[in-house]
Amino acid sequence: WKVSVQEVRMLTRGVIKDGALDLEGDDDMEMLNVSFFSTLFSAMFFSTVAATVIPNVDMPFMRDGVLRYVMTIGIGGIPFAFLGLGLSIPGLLQALLIQCRRVVSGEYRERLVRHEASHLLVGYLLGLPVAGYSTNAVLNAVQLFEIQENMAGGLEWE
């Protein structure tokens, strides 16, 4: 059941403006791109700064710029850790980025509250009992019980 932006605008009496709804999920993808490239460029910058600022340390276990080398490689490897985290455990990366975005953007915080409230409302209107609700959840603030069909053909709550 598709609803157009014009129908939403009409039903909300003009409260919803053009561009207010992200129907394709482009906003989240753009945030991921910005996060990665800001990590990449800041790591490049800070590893260059580390390579030029850290002096040669003359200690028995760190000779000939070993500290400079370790710091430069460590800082320069942060974007690879970002990519590795995104490939191996994307849910954790998503939770981390959502949490950062919630702290930075009040508009995004309000959007998440309305989004999760709509989950709660739709679940209630469909007659699904609420299993749990959290006001500070990162991914799913509303948990609903799932419906299972039993052998007799009726419905039972899990």
N, C-alpha and C positions, 0 to 999 in steps of 0.2 A: 504494500500500500504506500504509494509514493505521494509525497506532499511537496508542492513547489514552494519556492521562496515567496512568490506572490501570494499564495494562499496563507502562508504563515503571517506575512505582513498584514493581510486583510483581517485575519482572525485576532491578531494582537493589536489591531487598530493603529498600525504604524510604529509600534514600539521597536520592532525588529527592523533594522536598517540593512541596506545592501552591504555585504561583506561581514556582517555580524556573525553569520553562521558559517562554520568551516565544514562543509558537507563532504569533502574529499580527504580530510585528514592532512592537508598540506601544511597546516600550521605546526603540527608535531614533527613532520619531516624537516621543515625549515629549522626548527629548534635543534634537532639532532645535527643537522649540517653546520649550523652556527657553533654549536658546542664543540664539534670535532675540529673545525678549522680554527677556532679560537685556541683550543688546546694545542694544535699543531704549531701555529704561529708564535704563541707565547713560549712553547718549549724551544722553538728555534731561537727566539730572542734570548731567553734566559740561559740556554746552553752556550750561546756565543758570548754572553756577558761573563759566564762562569769561566770560559776558556781564556778570556782576556784579563779578568780581575784576580782570580785565585793565584797566589804566588807559588813559586817552587818551595816546597817544604823539605827541609833537610833532616829527616828523621830516619832511623835505621830501617823501619819497615815501609817508608814512603819516600823513595828517591826518584829524582828525575821527573817530577810532574805527575806522579801517580794519582795524587788527590785531585788535581785538575782534570785528569783523564776520567777518573771514576765519576766525578760530579757532572762533567759534560755529557758522558754517555748516559748516566742516570736520568738527567733532565731531558736529554734528547729522546729517551725511550718512552716517555710518558704517552705520546700519541699512539705508540704501538700497544701499550697497555690498555688504552682506551678502546682501540680496535679489537684487541683480544677479549676484553671484557664484553664488548658488544656481540662478538661472535660466539663466545662460549656460554655466557649466562646473560642473555639480553634482558631478562626480567629484572635482574639486579641493576643493570645500567638504566633501564627505563624508570625504575623506582628512584634511583639516585637523581636522574635528570628532573623528574616530576617534583621531587622534594626541593631541589634547588630552585626550580621555577616557581614553586609555591611561596618560597621565602622572598624571592625578588619581586614577583608581580602580584599586586593586590587584585587586579582584574582576573588573572588566571585562578587565584584562590576562589573568587566569587563564582567563576565559571564552574569549577569543580564542585562547589557546594550545590549549585543549581542542578548540575548533572546527576550527582548522587541522590539528591532529593527527588528528581524525576524517576530514578530507578525505584526508590522506595514507594512513590506514588503509584507507578504502573504495576509493581508487584502487588500492592495492596488492592488496587482496582481489579486485578486479575484473580484475586482470592488466594494468592500464595502467601503462606505464613512467613514472617520474617524470622530468620534464624539468628541474625546478629546485625548490629549497626555500629559503626565507629565514626566519630567525627574527625579523627586524625589519621585515617587510613591513607596509604599512598596509592594503592591500586583499586581495591574494591571495598568501598565503605559499607555497602549493603549486601548482606548474604541472605539469600532466600532458600527455603527448603525445595528440593527437587521433587517432582512428581514421578512415581514409578507405577507401572501397571502391574497388578498382581495376577495370579493365575485365573481368578474368577472373572477378570475383565474389568474390575472396578479400579479405582485409583487409591493409592495409599501414599502417605507422606513418608519420606525417608529421613 
